[in-house]
């Protein structure tokens, strides 16, 4: 055998011992993602070690079925000790079946009202009530069944129209989903699509226009059939004509639900029973 001969195995090792540029790039990306994952894991551990700020009571009160009034009674709320209050001294009462708009600029505390109603945040002074009961006497799950929210921050997942709506009611059938879509005035568009209810909306609804996304979010809230419907800046990114149409359709199809519209815009405020102005 000639002295310069190298076996195929040795030649293979000789030419593959250094990773390709593509492999090096993939390894560098994996290292960066690992670092981010470890940092996120540390934050999760820190959070799980903390005492939850909002907890269920040991002996919760049951909410009655049907329409119920909700109220904020002279509440002061802040997100962290030492911060300025996000709301201070606000009183607001929404009787069953009524429609109230809360209007104000960014920073006025409008989103804090939603967080208090859903019990993502408890007031440090005053109280939030549903049917006259302090929400701290209720299960968090019961509170969130009583209050459905549709708004600009409502998330659409990268799945079908049907499954995005069923987040509100997992047991809902196609007939109930169709009814909610009709009430949100978007059924005709959905049924015109090649895949209908199975149409994928894309991550955060990126395959939809702003108006279509807004109406699907409203349809999901209507499907929940909650006693209280909160519209949190539902028209923030819509033109005036689309915004006016959306508000009209919601008010026309909310049924017996109370409606709380939180907005910085003025479309259709004349249709509300009361308008509350907040200042920053």
C-alpha positions in Angstrom: 0.0 0.0 0.0 1.4 3.4 -0.9 2.6 5.4 2.1 0.5 8.5 1.3 -2.8 6.6 1.2 -5.5 7.7 3.6 -8.6 5.6 4.3 -12.0 7.0 3.3 -12.9 7.2 7.0 -9.8 9.3 7.7 -10.4 11.6 4.7 -14.0 12.0 5.8 -12.9 13.0 9.3 -10.3 15.4 7.9 -12.8 17.3 5.8 -15.6 17.5 8.4 -13.8 18.4 11.6 -14.6 22.1 11.2 -18.3 23.0 11.3 -19.7 24.8 8.2 -20.6 28.5 8.3 -24.2 27.6 8.5 -23.6 25.3 11.4 -21.6 27.9 13.2 -24.4 30.4 12.7 -27.0 27.9 14.0 -24.8 27.2 17.1 -24.4 30.9 17.8 -28.2 31.4 17.6 -28.8 28.4 19.8 -26.4 29.9 22.4 -28.2 33.2 22.4 -31.6 31.5 22.7 -30.3 29.4 25.6 -29.2 32.5 27.4 -32.6 34.1 26.9 -34.4 30.9 28.0 -32.2 30.7 31.2 -33.0 34.4 32.0 -36.7 33.8 31.5 -36.5 30.7 33.6 -34.9 32.7 36.5 -37.8 35.2 36.3 -40.4 32.5 36.4 -38.7 31.0 39.5 -38.7 34.4 41.1 -42.4 34.9 40.4 -43.4 31.5 41.6 -41.7 32.1 44.9 -43.8 35.3 45.5 -47.0 35.4 47.4 -49.8 36.1 44.8 -51.1 39.7 45.2 -54.7 38.5 44.3 -56.0 35.3 45.9 -59.3 33.5 46.1 -61.1 33.7 49.5 -61.2 30.6 51.7 -65.0 30.6 51.7 -66.2 32.3 48.4 -69.6 33.7 47.8 -71.6 32.4 44.9 -72.7 34.8 42.2 -76.3 34.7 41.0 -77.1 33.9 37.4 -78.4 36.7 35.1 -77.8 40.4 34.9 -75.9 42.0 37.9 -74.8 45.5 38.7 -71.0 46.3 39.0 -69.4 49.2 40.8 -66.2 50.8 41.8 -66.6 52.6 45.2 -64.2 55.4 45.9 -61.3 53.2 44.8 -57.6 54.1 45.0 -55.3 51.7 43.1 -51.6 51.6 42.3 -49.5 48.9 40.6 -46.5 49.0 43.0 -45.7 50.5 46.4 -44.3 54.0 46.1 -45.9 54.6 42.6 -48.5 57.3 42.1 -52.0 55.9 42.1 -53.4 55.0 38.8 -56.8 55.8 40.1 -57.7 57.8 43.2 -61.2 58.2 44.6 -63.1 56.9 41.5 -66.7 56.0 42.0 -68.6 54.3 39.1 -71.8 52.3 39.1 -73.1 50.3 36.1 -76.6 49.0 36.8 -77.8 45.9 35.1 -78.7 46.6 31.4 -77.2 50.1 31.3 -74.6 51.5 29.0 -71.8 53.8 30.3 -68.8 55.3 28.5 -65.6 56.2 30.3 -63.7 58.7 28.3 -60.2 60.1 28.9 -56.7 60.4 27.5 -53.8 57.9 27.9 -52.7 57.8 31.5 -56.1 58.7 33.0 -56.5 55.2 34.5 -59.0 53.7 32.0 -57.2 50.4 31.7 -56.9 50.2 35.5 -60.7 50.1 35.6 -60.6 46.9 33.5 -57.9 45.4 35.7 -60.0 46.1 38.8 -63.2 44.7 37.3 -61.4 41.5 36.3 -59.6 41.3 39.6 -56.1 41.4 38.1 -55.6 44.2 40.6 -57.2 44.9 44.0 -57.8 48.4 45.3 -55.8 49.6 48.3 -58.7 51.9 49.3 -62.4 51.4 48.5 -63.9 48.3 46.8 -65.1 46.8 43.6 -68.4 45.0 43.7 -70.5 42.7 41.6 -74.1 42.4 42.7 -73.2 44.3 45.8 -70.5 41.7 46.8 -66.9 42.8 47.2 -65.0 40.9 44.4 -62.5 39.8 47.1 -65.3 37.6 48.4 -65.7 35.8 45.0 -63.6 33.3 43.1 -61.5 34.9 40.4 -62.9 32.5 37.9 -66.5 33.6 38.8 -65.5 37.3 38.5 -64.1 36.7 35.0 -67.2 34.7 33.9 -69.3 37.7 34.9 -67.2 40.3 32.9 -66.3 39.7 29.3 -63.7 42.1 27.7 -63.2 43.0 24.1 -60.6 45.5 23.1 -57.3 46.4 21.4 -55.3 44.2 23.7 -57.4 41.1 23.2 -55.3 38.4 21.8 -56.0 36.3 18.7 -54.0 33.1 18.5 -52.4 31.5 15.4 -55.3 29.1 14.9 -58.7 29.1 13.2 -61.6 31.5 13.6 -63.6 28.7 15.3 -60.9 28.0 17.9 -60.2 31.6 18.6 -63.9 32.2 19.4 -64.2 29.0 21.5 -61.7 30.4 24.0 -64.7 32.2 25.4 -66.8 29.0 25.6 -65.0 25.8 24.9 -68.3 23.9 24.7 -69.8 26.2 22.1 -71.1 24.5 18.9 -70.9 25.9 15.4 -74.5 27.3 15.6 -73.6 29.3 18.7 -70.4 30.5 17.1 -72.4 31.5 14.0 -74.9 33.5 16.1 -72.0 35.4 17.8 -70.4 36.2 14.5 -73.8 37.4 13.1 -74.3 39.6 16.1 -70.8 41.1 15.5 -71.8 41.6 11.9 -69.0 39.5 10.4 -70.6 36.2 9.6 -71.1 37.0 5.9 -67.4 37.6 5.5 -66.5 34.4 7.4 -68.8 32.2 5.4 -67.4 33.7 2.1 -63.9 32.4 2.9 -62.8 29.2 1.3 -62.2 27.6 4.7 -65.0 29.3 6.6 -64.6 28.8 10.3 -61.4 26.8 9.7 -59.7 29.9 8.3 -56.4 30.6 10.1 -56.0 34.1 11.4 -52.2 34.2 11.8 -50.2 35.2 14.9 -52.2 38.0 16.6 -54.6 38.0 13.7 -52.0 39.4 11.3 -53.9 37.9 8.3 -56.9 40.2 9.1 -57.7 43.8 8.7 -58.1 46.0 11.8 -61.9 46.0 11.4 -62.1 42.2 10.9 -59.9 41.6 13.9 -62.0 43.9 16.0 -65.2 42.2 15.1 -63.8 38.7 15.8 -62.8 39.9 19.3 -66.3 41.3 19.8 -67.9 38.1 18.6 -65.8 36.1 21.1 -66.9 38.4 23.9 -70.5 38.1 22.8 -70.2 34.3 22.7 -69.2 34.4 26.4 -72.7 35.7 27.2 -71.4 37.5 30.3 -73.7 39.8 32.3 -71.2 42.6 31.8 -69.5 43.5 28.5 -66.5 45.8 28.6 -65.2 47.4 25.4 -61.7 48.5 26.1 -60.6 50.9 23.3 -62.2 48.7 20.7 -61.9 51.3 18.0 -58.3 52.6 18.8 -56.9 51.8 15.3 -60.0 52.1 13.2 -61.1 54.9 10.9 -64.2 56.9 11.9 -66.6 55.1 9.7 -65.5 51.6 10.7 -65.4 52.7 14.4 -68.9 54.1 14.3 -70.3 50.9 12.6 -68.6 48.7 15.1 -70.0 50.5 18.2 -73.5 50.6 16.7 -73.4 46.9 16.0 -72.2 46.0 19.5 -74.8 48.2 21.2 -77.5 46.8 18.9 -76.6 43.1 19.7 -75.4 43.1 23.3 -78.8 41.8 24.4 -79.3 42.1 28.2 -75.6 42.6 29.0 -74.6 45.8 30.6 -72.0 47.6 28.4 -69.0 49.6 29.7 -67.2 51.4 26.8 -63.7 52.6 27.7 -62.4 54.9 25.0 -60.5 58.1 24.2 -62.7 58.7 21.1 -66.2 60.2 20.7 -68.0 57.9 18.2 -71.6 57.2 19.3 -71.3 58.5 22.8 -74.8 59.9 22.3 -76.1 56.3 22.5 -74.8 55.8 26.0 -76.9 56.2 29.1 -74.0 58.1 30.9 -70.6 59.4 29.9 -67.9 59.7 32.6 -64.9 61.9 31.9 -61.5 61.1 33.4 -58.5 63.4 33.3 -54.8 62.4 33.3 
